[in-house]
Amino acid sequence: MPMLNWSKIDTVLLDMDGTLLDLHFDNHFWLNVIPEQLARKHDISVAEAFADIEKRYQAVEGRIQWYCLDYWQKELDLPIMELKREIQHLITIRDDVPEFLKALKVAGKELILLTNAHPDSLSLKVERTQFDQYLDKLISTHEYGVSKESQSLWQQVQSNLGFDKSRTLFVDDSLSVLASAKQFGIEHLLAVANPDSKQPVKDITGYLSITDYRTLLPIA
């Protein structure tokens, strides 16, 4: 069973997609909907469209553009937000999240969302799930112009929020982002091994990991 020493944690920084919300929506959108739309637009096969888009994804992976809806709207000439709204019924909060966040709140922890998601995507997801009711602050890294993969982001966010790195827990499903937080000196790190409910559990080494936040309860 994963163990965290809650008496040594004051601030909890939480990712959104795959961490609080099921990543299935995003994976389906970027790996199915977008290639299908691109194929239709250019009268090519879905396989050709997928190969094209995969190259474009890799070219900006981990950078703020990778997460930027304005960038993709221009790059692909597709109505990104309109297409997201068409499948918004797939946006769901993880089953284990409400109980976990309520327990953190009762225990007096400061809860901050720190997501690479574009503000428009963040707004749509809040609208669909109301997960913001559990949090003290919502931050999209687009406000800073760099993603969580960048040390500059961590420096700016800490400068703004003033959290104590040694008393902060950061939760994410991306190992590259967790590595960036670790490099910055965030003391407590937690990986989500099952970000997408339709995919197998990931084998995670090097980080404490969970498949159900309720295994971390109670918060003593």
VOKOL-116462 format. One line per 8 residues: number of its first residue (from 1); for each residue x, y, z of C-alpha. Coordinates in Angstrom, 2 decimals, m for minus. Layout:
N
NUM = X,Y,Z; ...
***
This chain:
220
1 = 0.00,0.00,0.00; 1.44,3.44,m0.93; 2.44,5.55,2.05; 2.72,9.32,2.37; 3.58,11.14,5.57; 0.72,13.65,5.58; 2.12,15.48,8.62; 4.97,16.63,6.33
9 = 2.67,17.95,3.57; 0.92,21.35,3.55; 0.36,21.95,m0.17; m0.94,19.49,m2.77; m0.36,20.37,m6.44; m2.55,18.31,m8.76; m2.47,17.70,m12.48; m5.86,17.50,m14.23
17 = m6.03,15.11,m17.22; m5.32,11.54,m16.14; m4.92,12.65,m12.52; m8.28,14.15,m11.49; m10.10,13.37,m14.73; m10.16,10.21,m16.84; m7.61,10.60,m19.66; m9.88,8.62,m22.00
25 = m11.51,11.82,m23.30; m8.17,13.36,m24.35; m6.72,10.17,m25.79; m9.88,9.55,m27.81; m9.93,13.16,m29.03; m6.30,13.43,m30.14; m5.80,9.84,m31.35; m9.19,9.20,m32.99
33 = m11.30,12.32,m33.56; m8.50,14.54,m34.89; m7.03,11.99,m37.37; m10.57,11.22,m38.63; m11.31,14.93,m39.14; m7.98,15.47,m40.87; m8.57,12.48,m43.15; m11.98,13.83,m44.13
41 = m10.65,17.35,m44.70; m7.77,16.26,m46.98; m9.47,13.20,m48.51; m6.77,10.83,m47.28; m6.95,7.61,m45.26; m7.17,7.75,m41.45; m3.84,5.89,m41.31; m2.17,8.59,m43.46
49 = m3.74,11.33,m41.35; m2.58,9.61,m38.16; 1.00,9.31,m39.47; 0.97,13.01,m40.38; m0.39,14.13,m37.04; 1.94,11.87,m35.09; 4.90,13.68,m36.68; 3.38,17.04,m35.76
57 = 2.78,15.92,m32.17; 6.36,14.68,m31.80; 7.76,17.97,m33.14; 6.38,19.92,m30.16; 5.99,17.22,m27.49; 6.54,18.50,m23.96; 6.49,22.14,m25.05; 3.61,24.55,m24.38
65 = 2.52,24.31,m28.06; 1.78,20.62,m27.55; m0.95,21.63,m25.10; m2.11,24.77,m26.94; m5.50,24.60,m28.66; m4.81,27.85,m30.57; m1.63,26.31,m31.96; m3.44,23.16,m33.14
73 = m6.39,25.08,m34.55; m3.96,27.05,m36.72; m1.66,24.09,m37.48; m4.48,21.73,m38.51; m7.09,24.27,m39.63; m9.74,22.47,m37.57; m12.31,23.90,m35.11; m10.70,22.28,m32.06
81 = m13.05,23.51,m29.29; m16.13,22.81,m31.40; m14.93,19.22,m31.92; m14.19,18.83,m28.20; m17.70,19.95,m27.33; m19.14,17.29,m29.66; m17.67,14.55,m27.43; m17.83,16.39,m24.09
89 = m20.00,13.62,m22.62; m16.76,11.60,m22.36; m15.28,14.10,m19.85; m15.50,12.40,m16.45; m13.96,12.81,m13.02; m12.18,9.74,m11.64; m14.37,7.79,m9.19; m11.76,7.97,m6.43
97 = m11.17,11.73,m6.68; m14.07,13.41,m4.77; m13.53,11.41,m1.58; m9.76,11.98,m1.73; m10.02,15.75,m2.30; m12.66,16.14,0.43; m10.38,14.32,2.87; m7.44,16.56,1.95
105 = m9.62,19.63,2.44; m10.84,18.46,5.85; m7.20,17.83,6.82; m6.44,21.48,6.06; m4.23,20.97,3.01; m3.97,23.68,0.37; m5.16,22.21,m2.96; m3.94,23.71,m6.21
113 = m4.60,22.53,m9.77; m1.50,22.88,m11.95; m2.34,21.77,m15.48; m0.71,22.12,m18.89; m4.21,22.18,m20.39; m5.25,25.23,m22.38; m7.61,27.59,m20.47; m10.49,26.81,m22.88
121 = m10.08,23.09,m22.23; m9.87,23.72,m18.48; m13.10,25.76,m18.60; m14.96,23.04,m20.52; m13.84,20.37,m18.05; m14.79,22.46,m15.01; m18.18,23.11,m16.63; m18.71,19.36,m17.17
129 = m17.47,18.02,m13.81; m17.40,20.89,m11.27; m14.20,19.44,m9.80; m13.10,23.03,m9.02; m15.38,23.01,m5.95; m12.71,21.02,m4.09; m9.76,23.26,m4.98; m8.28,26.51,m3.65
137 = m6.73,27.62,m6.93; m6.70,26.62,m10.62; m3.60,27.34,m12.70; m3.08,26.69,m16.41; 0.61,26.83,m17.32; m0.43,28.85,m20.40; m0.55,31.83,m18.02; 3.24,31.46,m17.77
145 = 3.97,30.58,m21.40; 5.86,27.38,m20.51; 4.82,23.84,m19.59; 5.50,21.78,m16.44; 8.34,20.07,m18.30; 10.25,23.37,m17.96; 12.18,24.43,m14.84; 11.21,28.04,m15.62
153 = 7.55,27.13,m14.97; 8.32,25.75,m11.51; 10.41,28.79,m10.60; 7.64,31.17,m11.66; 4.85,29.23,m9.94; 6.77,28.92,m6.69; 7.68,32.60,m6.80; 3.98,33.45,m7.21
161 = 2.50,30.98,m4.72; 5.32,30.81,m2.18; 4.82,27.13,m1.34; 7.51,25.25,0.58; 9.07,22.67,m1.79; 9.93,20.41,1.14; 6.29,20.35,2.31; 4.61,20.00,m1.08
169 = 3.10,16.92,m2.77; 2.83,16.91,m6.55; 0.54,14.38,m8.29; 0.72,13.69,m12.05; 0.38,10.84,m14.55; 3.31,11.99,m16.72; 6.73,10.64,m15.74; 8.55,13.41,m17.64
177 = 6.58,16.03,m15.69; 7.22,14.24,m12.39; 10.95,14.20,m13.28; 10.81,17.96,m13.85; 9.14,18.50,m10.45; 11.73,16.27,m8.83; 14.57,18.21,m10.46; 13.06,21.43,m9.10
185 = 13.11,19.93,m5.62; 9.48,19.06,m4.88; 9.86,16.65,m1.96; 6.75,14.46,m2.25; 5.81,12.96,m5.63; 2.97,10.64,m6.57; 2.33,9.00,m9.96; m1.05,7.86,m11.29
193 = m0.65,4.42,m12.88; m4.12,4.23,m14.48; m4.77,7.63,m16.11; m7.01,6.22,m18.87; m9.81,3.92,m17.67; m9.84,2.14,m21.06; m6.11,1.33,m21.03; m4.06,m1.16,m18.98
201 = m2.41,m0.01,m15.75; 1.10,1.37,m16.38; 4.11,m0.20,m14.72; 5.75,2.66,m12.81; 9.17,2.51,m11.20; 11.04,5.27,m9.42; 7.93,6.93,m7.98; 5.30,6.09,m5.43
209 = 2.21,5.28,m7.50; m1.50,4.60,m7.06; m4.43,3.24,m9.05; m6.98,4.38,m6.43; m6.54,7.46,m4.22; m8.70,5.87,m1.54; m5.77,3.60,m0.65; m4.11,6.79,0.70
217 = m6.95,7.37,3.17; m7.42,8.21,5.95; m5.31,11.37,5.97; m3.99,11.35,9.51
***
